[in-house]
Amino acid sequence: MVRVQNEDTVVVDAGLQLAILADGMGGYNAGEVASSIATVAIQEEIESQLQEYRRLQKPEEELPTRLWLMQAVRQANSTIINAARREPEYRGMGTTLVVAWFEPKGQVSIAHVGDSRAYRIRDGLLEQLTRDHSLLQEQIDAGLIRPEDAQFALNRNIVTRAVGIDYQLVVEVHQHALQPGDLYLLCSDGLSDRIGDADISNIISDAQGDLKMACTMLINAANQCGGQDNVSVILVRVAQNE
């Protein structure tokens, strides 16, 4: 509702069972460039790794997905840094990132950098699966700010880790077992800064299983709460067993 340029980029690749959400930052248009570079680089790197694995005829239930995700995000990191070095107007650009890769062996690998988040709804309960790489989260962990006061903090948008800022990037990756009916939510901080967990859960419940409607309702709710930032949402439901 405020920004002219949308610096978020979203990719959902059904063939790879991959969902990527990037929230760019930087100067004029640079955030949009960084988030776009990141999503393309990650998608291409994972596709390349899979093709090589299949060429070697290795069993796909043994995919080293955690390692591949780290490599893919680091590749995106280097690509953004190199692009910024070539083009002066892109200097200082970067992006936060959250990636979910749903695997044949019944688990999901989630990589993230910054404050873009992944949630899971299981049996009606919403759980945040990622921990923000942000100054605000560090202050909460240190007991300087109470979680219930976080939405009023002045420094809530300062991230301590981002893709495209430094070659030495630490990528956080965790793996979770899938259950039929699980619902996974990826979002930029444009949503989580404006809407609390309880409201997110209630909105998704009100959509009664219609994921496209749930995404629209979440974005509308964030905009109704001020819409100070771009809002991007991905919802993925784990299929029921046949």
NUKOL-334871 format. One record per residue (C-alpha): residue in one letter; x, y, z; chain; residue number from 1. Coordinates in steps of 0.25 Angstrom, whole numbers, padded with zeros to 4 digits, m for minus. Each point is the difference from the previous one (the first is absolute). Layout:
NUKOL-334871
<"a" <X Y Z> "A" NUM>
...
END
This chain:
NUKOL-334871
<"m" <0000 0000 0000> "A" 1>
<"v" <0012 0009 0001> "A" 2>
<"r" <0011 m0004 m0009> "A" 3>
<"v" <0000 0001 m0015> "A" 4>
<"q" <0010 m0011 m0003> "A" 5>
<"n" <m0003 m0014 0005> "A" 6>
<"e" <0014 m0006 0004> "A" 7>
<"d" <m0006 m0014 0004> "A" 8>
<"t" <0002 m0011 m0010> "A" 9>
<"v" <m0007 m0014 0001> "A" 10>
<"v" <0002 m0013 m0007> "A" 11>
<"v" <m0008 m0013 0001> "A" 12>
<"d" <0006 m0011 m0009> "A" 13>
<"a" <m0010 m0012 0001> "A" 14>
<"g" <0010 m0009 m0008> "A" 15>
<"l" <0011 0002 0010> "A" 16>
<"q" <m0010 0001 0012> "A" 17>
<"l" <0007 0013 0004> "A" 18>
<"a" <m0005 0013 0005> "A" 19>
<"i" <0009 0013 0001> "A" 20>
<"l" <m0004 0013 0006> "A" 21>
<"a" <0010 0012 0000> "A" 22>
<"d" <m0002 0014 0006> "A" 23>
<"g" <0010 0009 m0007> "A" 24>
<"m" <0007 0013 0006> "A" 25>
<"g" <0009 0011 m0005> "A" 26>
<"g" <m0001 0012 m0009> "A" 27>
<"y" <m0009 0004 m0011> "A" 28>
<"n" <m0005 m0013 m0007> "A" 29>
<"a" <0012 m0008 0006> "A" 30>
<"g" <m0008 m0008 0011> "A" 31>
<"e" <m0008 m0005 m0012> "A" 32>
<"v" <0012 m0004 m0007> "A" 33>
<"a" <0006 m0007 0012> "A" 34>
<"s" <m0012 m0008 0003> "A" 35>
<"s" <m0002 m0004 m0015> "A" 36>
<"i" <0015 m0004 m0001> "A" 37>
<"a" <m0001 m0009 0013> "A" 38>
<"t" <m0013 m0007 m0004> "A" 39>
<"v" <0005 m0003 m0014> "A" 40>
<"a" <0014 m0005 0005> "A" 41>
<"i" <m0006 m0009 0010> "A" 42>
<"q" <m0009 m0006 m0010> "A" 43>
<"e" <0010 m0002 m0010> "A" 44>
<"e" <0010 m0006 0010> "A" 45>
<"i" <m0009 m0010 0005> "A" 46>
<"e" <m0005 m0004 m0013> "A" 47>
<"s" <0015 m0002 m0005> "A" 48>
<"q" <0003 m0008 0012> "A" 49>
<"l" <m0012 m0009 m0002> "A" 50>
<"q" <0003 m0003 m0015> "A" 51>
<"e" <0014 m0004 0004> "A" 52>
<"y" <m0005 m0009 0011> "A" 53>
<"r" <m0009 m0007 m0010> "A" 54>
<"r" <0011 m0001 m0010> "A" 55>
<"l" <0008 m0008 0009> "A" 56>
<"q" <m0013 m0008 0003> "A" 57>
<"k" <0001 0002 0015> "A" 58>
<"p" <m0013 m0003 0009> "A" 59>
<"e" <m0008 0013 0002> "A" 60>
<"e" <m0004 m0004 0014> "A" 61>
<"e" <0015 0003 0004> "A" 62>
<"l" <0000 0014 m0006> "A" 63>
<"p" <0010 0009 0008> "A" 64>
<"t" <m0011 0011 0001> "A" 65>
<"r" <0006 0007 0012> "A" 66>
<"l" <0014 0001 m0007> "A" 67>
<"w" <m0006 0004 m0013> "A" 68>
<"l" <m0009 0011 0006> "A" 69>
<"m" <0012 0006 0007> "A" 70>
<"q" <0008 0000 m0013> "A" 71>
<"a" <m0012 0006 m0008> "A" 72>
<"v" <m0002 0011 0010> "A" 73>
<"r" <0015 0003 0000> "A" 74>
<"q" <0001 0000 m0015> "A" 75>
<"a" <m0012 0010 0000> "A" 76>
<"n" <0008 0008 0010> "A" 77>
<"s" <0013 0001 m0009> "A" 78>
<"t" <m0009 0003 m0012> "A" 79>
<"i" <m0006 0012 0007> "A" 80>
<"i" <0013 0005 0005> "A" 81>
<"n" <0007 m0001 m0014> "A" 82>
<"a" <m0012 0007 m0006> "A" 83>
<"a" <0001 0011 0009> "A" 84>
<"r" <0015 0002 m0002> "A" 85>
<"r" <m0003 0001 m0015> "A" 86>
<"e" <m0011 0010 0001> "A" 87>
<"p" <0002 0012 0009> "A" 88>
<"e" <m0015 0002 0001> "A" 89>
<"y" <m0001 m0014 0007> "A" 90>
<"r" <0010 0002 0011> "A" 91>
<"g" <m0006 m0003 0013> "A" 92>
<"m" <m0011 m0009 m0005> "A" 93>
<"g" <m0003 m0012 0007> "A" 94>
<"t" <m0012 m0009 0004> "A" 95>
<"t" <m0006 m0008 0011> "A" 96>
<"l" <m0004 m0014 m0004> "A" 97>
<"v" <m0008 m0013 0004> "A" 98>
<"v" <0000 m0012 m0009> "A" 99>
<"a" <m0009 m0013 0003> "A" 100>
<"w" <0004 m0013 m0008> "A" 101>
<"f" <m0010 m0011 0001> "A" 102>
<"e" <0008 m0013 m0001> "A" 103>
<"p" <m0005 m0014 m0005> "A" 104>
<"k" <0005 m0007 0013> "A" 105>
<"g" <m0011 0008 0008> "A" 106>
<"q" <0007 0012 0005> "A" 107>
<"v" <0001 0014 m0003> "A" 108>
<"s" <0013 0008 0001> "A" 109>
<"i" <m0001 0015 0003> "A" 110>
<"a" <0011 0009 m0002> "A" 111>
<"h" <0000 0015 0004> "A" 112>
<"v" <0008 0012 0002> "A" 113>
<"g" <m0006 0013 0006> "A" 114>
<"d" <m0014 0002 0005> "A" 115>
<"s" <m0008 m0006 m0011> "A" 116>
<"r" <m0008 m0012 0007> "A" 117>
<"a" <m0005 m0014 m0001> "A" 118>
<"y" <m0012 m0005 0008> "A" 119>
<"r" <m0007 m0013 0001> "A" 120>
<"i" <m0014 m0003 0004> "A" 121>
<"r" <m0002 m0014 0005> "A" 122>
<"d" <m0013 m0005 0006> "A" 123>
<"g" <m0005 0015 0001> "A" 124>
<"l" <0013 0005 0007> "A" 125>
<"l" <0009 0011 m0006> "A" 126>
<"e" <0015 m0002 0003> "A" 127>
<"q" <0011 0009 m0005> "A" 128>
<"l" <0011 m0009 m0005> "A" 129>
<"t" <0010 0011 m0003> "A" 130>
<"r" <0007 0010 0010> "A" 131>
<"d" <0002 0014 m0006> "A" 132>
<"h" <0014 0005 m0002> "A" 133>
<"s" <m0003 0013 0005> "A" 134>
<"l" <0005 0010 0011> "A" 135>
<"l" <m0014 0000 0006> "A" 136>
<"q" <0001 m0015 0001> "A" 137>
<"e" <0013 0001 0007> "A" 138>
<"q" <m0006 0010 0010> "A" 139>
<"i" <m0011 m0009 0003> "A" 140>
<"d" <0009 m0012 0002> "A" 141>
<"a" <0008 0009 0010> "A" 142>
<"g" <m0012 0004 0007> "A" 143>
<"l" <0001 0015 m0004> "A" 144>
<"i" <m0014 0000 m0007> "A" 145>
<"r" <m0012 m0009 0004> "A" 146>
<"p" <m0006 m0008 m0012> "A" 147>
<"e" <m0013 0007 0002> "A" 148>
<"d" <0006 0014 m0002> "A" 149>
<"a" <0008 m0004 m0013> "A" 150>
<"q" <m0010 0006 m0009> "A" 151>
<"f" <0003 0014 0006> "A" 152>
<"a" <0015 m0001 0000> "A" 153>
<"l" <0007 0011 m0009> "A" 154>
<"n" <0010 m0010 m0005> "A" 155>
<"r" <m0008 m0011 m0004> "A" 156>
<"n" <0004 0000 m0015> "A" 157>
<"i" <0015 0000 0002> "A" 158>
<"v" <0005 m0014 m0004> "A" 159>
<"t" <0013 m0005 0004> "A" 160>
<"r" <0002 m0010 m0011> "A" 161>
<"a" <m0004 0002 m0015> "A" 162>
<"v" <0004 m0006 m0014> "A" 163>
<"g" <0009 0008 m0008> "A" 164>
<"i" <0007 0008 0011> "A" 165>
<"d" <0012 m0008 0003> "A" 166>
<"y" <0007 m0012 m0006> "A" 167>
<"q" <0001 m0007 0013> "A" 168>
<"l" <m0015 m0003 0002> "A" 169>
<"v" <m0006 m0010 0010> "A" 170>
<"v" <m0012 m0007 m0005> "A" 171>
<"e" <m0009 m0006 0010> "A" 172>
<"v" <m0007 m0013 m0005> "A" 173>
<"h" <m0009 m0009 0008> "A" 174>
<"q" <m0008 m0013 m0004> "A" 175>
<"h" <m0014 m0004 0004> "A" 176>
<"a" <m0008 m0012 m0001> "A" 177>
<"l" <m0012 0002 m0009> "A" 178>
<"q" <m0014 m0005 0004> "A" 179>
<"p" <m0012 m0001 m0009> "A" 180>
<"g" <m0008 0013 0001> "A" 181>
<"d" <0011 0009 0005> "A" 182>
<"l" <m0001 0014 m0005> "A" 183>
<"y" <0013 0008 m0002> "A" 184>
<"l" <0000 0015 0000> "A" 185>
<"l" <0012 0008 m0006> "A" 186>
<"c" <m0001 0015 0002> "A" 187>
<"s" <0008 0013 m0001> "A" 188>
<"d" <0000 0009 0012> "A" 189>
<"g" <m0010 0009 m0006> "A" 190>
<"l" <m0010 m0011 0005> "A" 191>
<"s" <0006 m0004 0013> "A" 192>
<"d" <0003 0015 0004> "A" 193>
<"r" <m0015 0003 m0001> "A" 194>
<"i" <m0007 m0012 0004> "A" 195>
<"g" <0002 m0009 0013> "A" 196>
<"d" <0000 m0015 0000> "A" 197>
<"a" <m0014 m0001 0005> "A" 198>
<"d" <m0006 0008 m0011> "A" 199>
<"i" <0008 m0007 m0011> "A" 200>
<"s" <m0005 m0013 0005> "A" 201>
<"n" <m0014 0005 0001> "A" 202>
<"i" <0000 0006 m0014> "A" 203>
<"i" <0005 m0013 m0006> "A" 204>
<"s" <m0011 m0008 0008> "A" 205>
<"d" <m0011 0010 m0005> "A" 206>
<"a" <0005 m0003 m0015> "A" 207>
<"q" <m0005 m0015 0003> "A" 208>
<"g" <0011 m0006 m0008> "A" 209>
<"d" <0000 0009 m0012> "A" 210>
<"l" <0015 0004 m0001> "A" 211>
<"k" <m0002 0010 m0010> "A" 212>
<"m" <m0010 0007 0008> "A" 213>
<"a" <0008 m0001 0012> "A" 214>
<"c" <0012 0007 m0006> "A" 215>
<"t" <m0009 0011 m0005> "A" 216>
<"m" <m0006 0002 0014> "A" 217>
<"l" <0013 0000 0007> "A" 218>
<"i" <0005 0011 m0010> "A" 219>
<"n" <m0012 0008 0001> "A" 220>
<"a" <0001 m0001 0016> "A" 221>
<"a" <0014 0005 m0001> "A" 222>
<"n" <m0004 0012 m0009> "A" 223>
<"q" <m0011 0003 0009> "A" 224>
<"c" <0010 0001 0012> "A" 225>
<"g" <0008 0011 m0007> "A" 226>
<"g" <0006 m0008 m0012> "A" 227>
<"q" <0014 0007 0003> "A" 228>
<"d" <0007 m0011 m0008> "A" 229>
<"n" <m0001 m0009 m0011> "A" 230>
<"v" <m0008 m0013 0004> "A" 231>
<"s" <0003 m0013 m0006> "A" 232>
<"v" <m0006 m0014 0004> "A" 233>
<"i" <0001 m0014 m0005> "A" 234>
<"l" <m0008 m0011 0006> "A" 235>
<"v" <0003 m0015 m0003> "A" 236>
<"r" <m0009 m0011 0005> "A" 237>
<"v" <0006 m0014 0001> "A" 238>
<"a" <m0009 m0010 m0007> "A" 239>
<"q" <m0008 m0011 0007> "A" 240>
<"n" <0004 m0014 m0002> "A" 241>
<"e" <m0007 m0007 m0011> "A" 242>
END
